[in-house]
C-alpha cells in the first residue's frame, strides 16, 4: 500500500470460527499478500489480488529431472 500505511490508527475486530479462520488462512497463503491484514484490506476495498497456483505434476517432473542437471 502507499505512504498511508503508517497512519493506520483504527482497528476492526472480527470473530471467526476455527473453520472460517482456516479458510481465510488458506486463501491468504495462495496470494502474494505479505500479511492476513493486507489480504483482508485488498478484499474489503476490491483491489486486485494475485493468486498463485501450482501444478503438482510439473513439480514432480522438476524433482525427477533435477538430479539429471546436477551431473
Secondary structure, 3 states (H helix, E strand, C coil): CCHHHHHCCCCCCCCCCHHHHHHHHHHHHCECCCCHHHHHHHHHCCCCCCECCCCHHHHHHHHHHHHHHHC
